[in-house]
């Protein structure tokens, strides 16, 4: 009844006879339990959702893209929030999609349980489930923010900034969740009041949980920790590993998983679905606050199509590692401003394709802000080539990070990137043309151009101090602990 009242108050539709030749989309009620930061039930929620999968492109919708913030765009601002001791608040827009204004003519059935007569509902505003609903909502919110003096940034279209005499205010969007940072609470209060006049909002006050990520601050020490402990506990319980015996490594050194052979049987349909669900759950952790899981989860994700019992055993091994480290997360503010990157590669590590694995991590304020563990797109013919391709990937990320730092008014300076291969370092500094390097794709040579421009600065670091080592292959416990702590996973 509460949801229906919101729909009517916003004038979401008008009830009309269905025109000849038109069809109405079915709708359904979706129920959800909303939980607080401590996991307790806050309220029960019902939402009316249109079955948008039945829409026809060009008839019921046109453009559907709507930007949302990435985890990289979340972590770097939060490291700055910790170091500069900024105010950090959160705002939630109630029934956000209902504020979006539809350009297309769309009809839907009347809500189940509230049907009166044979008329249909012609939508005036977007409804959850419609293909164009996220875009319509983002357009509406962007218009309101623009009127308040905010502009979307070039680094991330979901990150808005406003600069003024009192200081800058930043707003990060993820659909209907708004994370706001500023020097003073007064600046945030002014933005909140303006948004509350345009939308029905819920002021969540100081941010403690965003996108299922817990935010714990120590204002006196100027530190901020991001963790997904409650999600990790839930994941362990879901797969029956709450009481599992912890282990020290997510994947033992030397483990090399391969595809299931043509004549071999993989897991049955139910177990295969179980495996995919497990890897998907681990992936959310690996992409969010646990770079120490990135390499092992990346390897497991290569076998989603046809997993075997060996793959499932390896996935459960990662869960056992998680059981012993579920409280760990990224800590920022432990050291002053210092943004630096590390890139590495494991040559021909994939036995099925003989492609190498790229690993890089960028650290700021003592914690990792972005990382990657990924198979390279082509086969490298030497270790130098594999490392050079890793340097190319790290450079692309560094250039984006510099754009993001511009938003926070950092002075431009060469981004330091450390590698542990002397041959690759030489190839970056000099246009060496020889039998072993002349075939390298031109797209990777832009790293040399960017280094010559002074946008990035490559330097050598010995393998013992290479933080990205744990992103390319399974490493021994001592090296894992070094990499984990160096990436701020505490």
TIMARSE-468241 format. One record per residue: x, y, z of N, C-alpha, C in turn. Coordinates in steps of 0.2 Angstrom, whole numbers, plus 2048, in hexadecimal, padded with zeros to 3 digits. Layout:
XYZXYZXYZ
...
// end
This chain:
8047FA800800800800804806800
80A80680480F80C80481280D7FD
8138087F98168087F381180B7EE
80B8097EE80580B7EA8048127EB
8048147F280381B7F38088207F0
80F81D7F08148217ED8138227E5
81181C7E280F81C7DB80A8217D9
8058217DD7FF8267DC80182D7DD
80582E7E28078357E480B8387DF
80F8347DC8148377D68108377D0
80A8357CF8078357C980A8317C4
80C82A7C680F8267C180C8247BB
8058237BC8018217B67FA8257B6
7F78247B07F08257B07EC81F7AD
7E681E7AF7E38187AD7DE8197A7
7E08167A27DC81779B7DB811798
7D68117937D580B78F7DB80978B
7DC80378A7E28027867E180377E
7E480777B7E38097747E4802770
7E080276A7E17FC7667E87FC763
7EB7F67627F17F57607F77F6765
7F57F876B7FA7F87707FA7F2775
7FF7F17797FF7EC77E8017EF784
7FF7EC78A8017EE7908067E9793
80B7EB7968107E779980E7E47A0
80F7DE7A180D7DC7A88117DF7AD
80F7DF7B48127E17B98127DC7BF
8167DD7C48167D87CA8197DC7D0
8177D97D58197DC7DC8207D87DE
8257DC7DF82B7D87E282C7DB7E9
82E7D67ED82F7D77F48367D67F6
8387DB7FB83F7DB7FD83F7DD805
8447D98088457DB80F84B7E080F
84A7E68128507EB8128537EA819
8597EA81985D7E981F8627EF821
8637F08278677F682986F7F4829
8737F882B87A7F782B87C7F182F
8787EF83587A7EA8398777E3837
8737E48318707DE82E8697DC831
8677E08368607E083885B7E2833
8557DF83384F7E182F84D7E8830
84D7ED82C84A7F382C8437F482A
8417F182583B7F182283A7EC81D
8337EB81B8317E781682F7EB810
8317EA80A8307EF80582D7EB7FF
8287EE7FC8257EB7F68267F07F0
8277EE7EA8287F27E48247EF7DE
8217F47DB81D7F27D58227F27CF
8237ED7CB8287EC7C68257EA7C0
8267ED7BA8247EC7B48297E67B1
8267E27AD82A7DD7AA82D7DF7A3
8327E37A48357E779F8387E2799
83A7DC79B83D7D77968387D6790
8327D879182D7D778B82C7DE787
8307E37898307E97858347E877E
8317EC7798347EC7728387F2771
83E7F176F8437F776D8407FB767
84080176883D805763835806763
83280276882B80376982A806770
82C80277582B80377C83180777F
83780777C83D80B77E84280C779
84681177A84C813775852812779
85581777C85B81778085A814787
85F81078985E80D79086480E794
86A81079287081179686F81679B
8718157A18728197A78788187AB
87C81D7AC88381C7AF88281A7B7
8868167B98868157C188D8157C3
88F8177C98968177CB8998107CB
89F8107CA8A380A7CB8A680A7D2
8A98047D48AC8037DA8B28077DA
8B68087D58BC80C7D48BA8137D6
8B58157D38B381C7D58B081D7DC
8AF8187DF8AD8187E68B38187EB
8B88147E98BE8137EE8C28197EE
8C481C7E88C88227E88C68287EC
8BF82A7EB8BD82F7EF8BD82E7F6
8BB8277F88BB8267FF8C2826802
8C78257FF8CE8258018CF82D803
8CD8317FE8CE8387FF8CA83B805
8C48388068BF83A80C8C3838812
8C68338128CA8318188D083681A
8D48378148DA83B8158D8842817
8D38458148D184C8158CC84D81A
8CA84781D8C58488228BE84B820
8BC84981A8B684D8188B084A81B
8AA84D81A8A484B81D8A1846817
89E84081989C83B815895839817
89083B81388983981488683580E
88083281087D82E80B87583080B
87283080586C83280486882C7FF
86282A80185F8257FD8588297FA
8578287F485182B7F184C8257F0
8468277F38418227F483D8217ED
83B81B7EB83881A7E483B81E7DF
84281E7DE8458227DA8438227D2
84281C7D084081B7C983A81F7C7
8358207CC82F8237CB82F82A7C9
83582D7CA8368347C88388357C1
83A8307BE83D8307B78378317B2
8378367AE8328387A98338347A3
82D8307A182E82C79B82D830794
83082F78F82F83278982B82D784
82B827785828822781821821784
81C81F78081581D783815815785
81481478B81580D78E80F80C792
80B8067918068047958077FE799
8057FE79F8067F87A37FF7F67A6
7FF7F07A97F97ED7AC7F87F17B3
7F27F17B67F17F37BC7F57EF7C1
7F77F27C77FA7EE7CC7F67E87CE
7F97E27CF7F67DC7D17F37DD7D8
7ED7DB7D97EA7DC7E07E67E37E0
7E77E77DB7E47ED7DB7E17EF7D4
7DE7EA7D17DB7EB7CA7D47ED7CB
7D27F27C77CC7F57C77CA7F67BF
7C57F27BD7C37F37B67C87F07B1
7C77F17AB7CC7EE7A57D17F37A3
7D17FA7A57D57FF7A37DD7FD7A4
7E18007A17E87FF7A27EB8057A5
7F28057A77F580B7A97FA80E7A4
7F98147A27FE81779E80381B7A2
8098197A180E81B7A68108227A4
8108277A981382D7A881A82E7AA
81C82A7AF8228297B28258227B1
82B8227B282F81B7B182D8177B7
82D8107B682B80B7BB8318067BC
8328047C28377FF7C28367F97BE
83B7F67BB83B7F17B683B7F37AF
8397F97AD8397FC7A68417FC7A4
8427FB79E8497FB79B84C80279C
84780779B84A80E79B8498127A1
84780E7A68468117AD84C8147B0
8528107B08588137B385A81A7AF
85A81A7A985C8207A58578267A7
8518247A784C82A7A984E82D7AF
84F8287B485082B7BB85782F7BB
85C82C7B886382F7B88628367B5
85E8377AF85D83D7AC85A8427B1
8558407B48518447B98568477BF
85A8427C185E8447C78648487C5
8678477BF86C84B7BC8698527BB
8638537B986085A7B886085D7BE
85E85A7C485D85D7CA86485F7CD
86985B7CC87085C7CE8738627CA
8728627C48748677C087286E7C2
86B86E7C48688757C686B8777CD
86E8727D18728747D78798767D6
87B8767D08828787CE8878727CD
88486C7CD8898667CD88A8647C5
88F8617C489185F7BD8938587BD
8918547B889484D7B889C84E7B6
8A08497B98A784A7B78A98467B1
8AE8477AE8B08447A88B383D7AA
8B583C7B08B88357B28B28307B3
8AD8327B68A782E7B78A18327B7
89C8307B28968347B18918337B7
89382F7BC88F82E7C28928327C8
8978357C789A8397CC8998407CA
8968447CF89584B7CE89984F7D3
89B8557D089F85A7D589C8617D4
89D8657D989B86C7D98A086F7DD
8A38757DA8A98787DD8A687F7DF
8A88827E58A68887E78AB88B7EC
8A98917EF8AE8947F48AE8907FA
8A888D7FC8A88898028AC882802
8AE8807FC8B187A7FA8AD8767F5
8B08707F48AC86C7EF8A88677F2
8A28657EF89E8607F189D85B7EB
89E8547ED89E84F7E989884A7EA
8948487E588F8447E589083E7E1
8908387E38918317E088A82E7DF
88882C7D98828297D88828217D7
87E81E7DA87D8177D88768157D8
8728177D286B8167D186881B7D6
8658197DC86181D7E186581F7E7
86B81C7E787081D7ED8758237EC
8758287F087982E7EF87E82E7F5
88582E7F388A82F7F888D8367F7
88D83A7FC88F8417FC895842800
8998467FE89F8488028A0850801
8A28538078A485A8078A885C80D
8AA86280D8AE8648138AA865819
8A48678188A086981E89986581D
89686482388F86282388A867820
88B86D82188787281E886872817
88C87081388C87080C88786A80A
88886480E88485E80C87C86080E
87B863813874865815871869810
87486D80D87187280886F86D802
8748698008728647FA86C8607FC
86D85D80286785880486085C804
86086280685A8668068578677FF
85C8697FB85A86A7F48578647F1
85A85E7F28588587EF8518557F2
8518577F984A8557FC8448597F9
84685F7F78408637F483E8607ED
84285C7EA8418597E383E8527E4
84184E7E98408477E983E8457F0
83B8407F183A83D7F88408397FA
84483C7FE84A83880084A836807
84F83280885082F80F858831811
85883681685F83881886283281C
86782F81A86A82A81E87082C822
87183382287683682687D834824
88283382988883182888982A825
88C82981F88C82381B89081E81F
88C81882088F81282488F80C81F
88B80C81A88A80681688880980F
88B80780A88A80980388B8037FE
8868017FA8877FC7F68897F57F9
8867F47FF8887EE80388F7EE805
8927F48058997F58088997F980E
89C7F681489C7FA81A8A17FF81A
8A080581D8A480A81D8A580C825
8AC80B8278AD80C82E8B381182E
8B18178328B681C8328B881D839
8BF82083A8C28228408C482983E
8C082E8408C183583E8C7838841
8C88358478CE83884B8D5836847
8D582F8458DB82D8428DB82E83A
8D58318388D48328318D582C82D
8D282682F8D282082B8CB81E829
8CA81A8248C48188228C581181F
8C080C8218C180581F8BB80381C
8BC8008168B67FD8128B77F5813
8B17F38158B17EB8158AA7E9813
8AA7E28128A47DF8108A37D9814
8A47DA81B8A47D481F89D7D1820
8987D58208917D282188F7CE81B
8917D18158907CD80E8947C780E
89A7C781189E7C181189B7BC815
8997BE81B8967B982088F7B681C
88C7BA8198867B88168877B3810
88D7B480C88F7B08078917A980A
8957A980F8977A381289179F815
88C7A281888679E81A88279C814
88279F80F87E79D809881797806
88879680688B79080388D78B809
88B78C80F88C787814893786816
89778C81689E78C81889F79181E
89979282289A79782889F79482D
89F78D82E8A378A8328A978682F
8AA7888298AF7858258B6786828
8BB7828288C178382A8C5788826
8C778D8298CB7938258D2790823
8D479381D8DA79181B8DE798819
8E47988188E979D8188E97A1811
8E779D80C8E879F8058E279E801
8E07A37FD8DA7A27F88DB79C7F3
8E179B7F18E37967EC8EA7957ED
8EC78E7EE8F378C7EF8F778E7E9
8FE7907EA9027917E590378A7E1
90378B7DA9047867D68FE7837D3
8F87857D68F27827D48F07857CD
8EF7817C88ED7837C18E77807BF
8E17837BF8DB7807BD8DA7807B5
8D877B7B28D777B7AB8D07797A9
8CE77A7A38C77797A08C67717A1
8BF7707A18BD7697A18BE76679A
8C17617998C275E7928BB75C78E
8BC75C7888B675A7848B2754786
8B674F7878B27487898B1748791
8B374D7958B274C79C8AC74F79E
8A974D7A48A37507A68A57557AB
8A175B7AB8A27607B089C75F7B5
89B7647B98967637BE88F7637BB
88A7607BF8837607BD8807677BD
87B7687BA87776E7B98777727C0
87576E7C58737717CB87A7747CF
87F76F7CE8857717D18897767CD
8887767C788B77C7C38887827C4
8817837C587E7897C788078B7CE
8827867D38847887D988B78B7D9
88F7887D489678B7D38967927D1
8927937CC89179A7C988F79F7CE
88A79D7D28887A17D788D7A37DC
89179E7DE89679F7E389C7A47E0
89E7A27DA8A37A77D78A07AE7D6
89A7AF7D48977B57D48977B97DA
8967B57E08967B87E689D7BA7E8
8A27B67E78A97B87E88AB7BE7E4
8A97BE7DE8AB7C37D98A97CA7DC
8A37CB7DF8A17D17E28A67D37E8
8A87CF7EC8AD7D07F18B47D27EE
8B67CE7E88BC7D07E58BC7D67E2
8B77D97DF8B67DF7DC8B57E57E1
8B37E37E78B17E87EB8B67EA7F0
8B87E67F58BD7E87FA8C27E37FB
8C37DD7F78C77D87F88CC7D77F2
8D17DB7F18D57D97EB8D97D37EC
8DA7D17F28DD7CA7F48DA7C47F1
8D37C57EF8CF7C07EC8CF7C07E4
8D27C57E28D17C77DA8D47C17D6
8DA7BF7D78DD7BA7D38D97B47D3
8D87B17D98D57AB7D98CE7AB7D7
8CA7B07D88C37B17D58C37B17CE
8C87B57CB8C97B67C48CA7AF7C0
8CE7AB7C38D07A47C18C97A07C1
8C67A07C68BF79C7C78BA79F7C2
8BA7A57C08B57A87BC8B67A67B5
8BC7A37B38BE7A17AC8BA79A7AB
8B77977B08B57907AF8AD7907B1
8AA7967AF8A37967B189E7927AC
8A17917A689D78E7A189C7867A3
8A27837A48A177C7A68A677A7AC
8A477C7B28A877A7B78A87737B9
8AE7717BD8AF76A7BF8AF76A7C6
8B07647C98B07637D08B67667D3
8BC7667CF8C27697D18C17717D1
8BD7747CD8BC77B7CD8B877D7D3
8B37797D58AF77A7DA8B37797E1
8B77747E18BB7747E78C077A7E8
8C277C7E38C77827E38C27887E5
8BC7897E38B878E7E58B678E7ED
8B57887EF8B47877F68BA7887FA
8C07877F78C67897FB8C77917FC
8C57947F78C479C7F78C079E7FD
8BA79A7FE8B579C8038B879A80A
8BC79580A8C07938118C5799812
8C879C80D8CD7A180F8C97A7811
8C37A880E8BE7AE8108BC7AD817
8BB7A78198B87A68208BD7A8825
8C37A88238C97AA8288CA7B1828
8C87B58228CA7BC8218C47C0820
8BE7BE8228B87C18208B77C9823
8BB7CA8288BB7D182B8BF7D6828
8C37D38238C87D88208C57DC81B
8C87E281A8C67E78158CB7EC813
8C97F180F8CE7F680D8CF7FC812
8D57FD8148D68038198D9809815
8D680F8168D98158138DB81A818
8E081E8178E282381B8E7821820
8EA81B81F8EF8198238F681C822
8F781F81B8FD8238198FA829816
8FE82E8158FC8348118FB83380A
8F98388068F88377FF8FE8347FC
8FD82F7F890282C7F48FE8277F0
8FE8297EA8FA8247E59008217E0
90081A7E09058177DC9028107DA
90580E7D49028087D19078037D1
9057FC7D090A7F77D09067F27CA
90B7F07C59087EC7C090D7E67BF
90A7E07BE90D7DA7BD90A7D57B8
90D7D07B690A7CB7B290D7C47B3
9097BF7B390B7B87B390B7B57AC
9117B47AA9117B27A390E7AB7A1
90A7AB79C9077A47999047A079F
9007A37A48FE7A07AA8F879C7A8
8F479D7A38EE7997A28F079479D
8EF78E7A08F178879C8EC786796
8E67897968E27877918E378C78B
8E579278C8E67977868ED799786
8F179878B8F879A78B8F87A278C
8F37A578D8F37AC78E8F67AE795
8F97B47968FB7B679C8F67BA7A0
8F87BB7A78F37BE7AB8F67C57AD
8F27CA7AC8F47D17AE8F17D27B5
8F67D57B98F37D87C08F67DF7C1
8F27E37C38F47EA7C58F07EC7CB
8F37F07CF8EF7F37D58F27FA7D6
8ED7FF7D88EF8067D98ED8077E0
8F280A7E48F180B7EB8F18127ED
8EC8157F18EC81B7F38EA81C7FB
8ED8207FF8EB8208068EC81A809
8F18158078F280F80A8ED809808
8E880B8048E48058028E38057FA
8E27FF7F88E17FE7F08DA8027EE
8DB8067E98D58097E68D28067E0
8D78027DC8D47FF7D68DA7F97D5
8D77F47D28DC7EE7D18D97EA7CB
8DD7E57C88DA7E17C38DF7DB7C3
8DB7D57C28DF7CF7C18DB7CC7BB
8DE7CC7B58DA7CA7AF8DF7C77AA
8DC7C27A68E07BF7A08E17C479B
8E77C47988E87C97938E47C678C
8E37CB7888DF7C97828E27C577D
8E97C677D8ED7C27788F27BE77B
8F57B97788FB7B577A9017B977A
9057BA77F90B7BD77F9117B877E
9167BA77A91B7B67789217B677C
9217BA7819267BB7869247BE78C
9287BD7929267C07989267C8797
92B7CA79392B7D27929257D478F
9237D178A91C7D37879167D278B
9167CD7909117CD7949117D2799
9177D479C9177D97A19167E079D
9187E17979167E779390F7E8792
90B7E37919047E37909017E5797
9047E279C9017E47A39027EB7A4
9087EE7A29097F57A39057F979F
9037F77998FE7FA7958F77FB799
8F57F579C8EE7F579F8EF7FA7A5
8F47FA7A98F57FE7AF8F58067AD
8F88077A78F880E7A58F18117A3
8ED80D7A08E780F79E8E38107A5
8E480C7AA8E080D7B08E38147B3
8EA8157B38ED81B7B68EA8217B3
8E98217AC8E78277A98E08297AB
8DC8247AC8D58257AF8D58277B6
8DA8257BA8DA8277C18DC82E7C1
8E18307BD8E28377BC8DD83C7BB
8D883A7B68D283D7B58CE83E7BB
8CD8387BF8C98387C58CC83D7CB
8D383D7CB8D68417D08D58497CE
8D584A7C88D38517C68CD8547C9
8C884F7C98C28517CC8C38537D3
8C78517D78C98527DE8CE8577DE
8D085B7D98D48617D98DB85F7DB
8DE8597D88E58577DA8E985A7D4
8EF85C7D68F485F7D18F68597CD
8F685A7C68F88547C29008537C3
90184C7C390884A7C49098437C1
90F8417BF91083A7BC90E8357C1
90A8307BE90782B7C390D8257C3
9108247C991581F7CA9128187C9
9158147C591280D7C49198097C4
9198047C991E7FF7CA91E7F97C6
9237F67C39237F07C09297EC7C2
9297E67C192F7E27C39337DE7BE
9327E17B89357DE7B29397E37AE
9407E27AE9447E77AB9437E87A4
9427E27A09417E279993B7E7797
9357E679B92F7EA79A9317F179B
9347F27A09367F97A293A7FD79D
93F7F979A9437FB79493F7FD78E
93A7F878D9357F97879317FF788
92F80178E92B80778F92F80D78E
93680D79093A81378F93C814788
93D80F78594180F77E93D80C779
93D80F77393980B76D93E80676A
93F80076E9437FB76C93F7F7767
9427F676193F7F175C9447EC75B
9427E675D9467E075C9417DA75A
9447D47599407CE75893B7CD75D
93D7CE7639387CC7689337D176A
9337D776792E7DC76992B7E0763
92D7DE75C92B7E27579237E0755
9217DA75891A7D87569157DA75B
9177DE7609137E076690E7E5763
9077E47649027E87629037EF764
9027F375F9037FB7608FE7FD765
8F97FA7678F57FD76C8F87FD773
8FD7F87749017F877A9077FD77B
90880077590E80577590C80C777
90680D77890481377B906814782
90880F78590B81078C91281478C
91581378691C81678591A81E784
91581F78091382677F91182A785
90D82678990B82A78F91182B794
91582679491B82779891F82D796
92082E78F92483378D92183A78E
91A83A78E916840790917842797
91983D79C91983E7A391383D7A6
90E83A7A39088387A79088327AB
90D82E7AA90E8287AE9168277AE
9188257B491F8247B592181D7B7
9248197B39258127B592C8117B8
92C80D7BD93280C7C19328047C3
9388027C49397FB7C69397FA7CE
9367F47CF9357F27D69377EA7D6
93B7E87DB93C7E17DB9367DD7DD
9367D77DA9307D27DB92E7D27E2
9327D27E79307D17EE92C7D67F0
92C7DC7ED9287E27EF9227E37EA
9217DF7E691C7E07E19157DE7E3
9117E37E590A7E27E89057DE7E3
9067DF7DC9027DC7D89037D57D6
9087D27DA90A7CB7D99047C67DA
9017C87E08FB7C47E28F57C47DD
8F57C97D88F07CA7D48F17C67CD
8F77C37CD8F87BF7C68F97B77C7
8FA7B57CD8FA7AE7CF8FA7AD7D6
8F87A67D88F87A57DF8FF7A57E2
9007A87E89067AA7EB9067A67F2
90C7A57F490D7A37FB90A7A7800
9097A58069067A980C90A7AF80D
9107AF80E9147B58109137BA80B
9137B88049137BD7FF90B7C07FF
9077BC8009007BE8008FE7C3805
9017C280B9007C68119047CD80F
90A7CD80C90D7D380A9097D7805
9067D38009027D77FB8FB7D97FE
8F87D58028F27D78058F37DD809
8F87DE80E8F97E38128FB7E980E
8FF7E88089017EE8048FB7F1800
8F67ED7FF8F07EF7FC8EB7F2801
8ED7F28078E87F580C8E37F080F
8E37EA80D8DE7E580F8E07E3817
8DC7E681B8DE7E58228D87E3826
// end
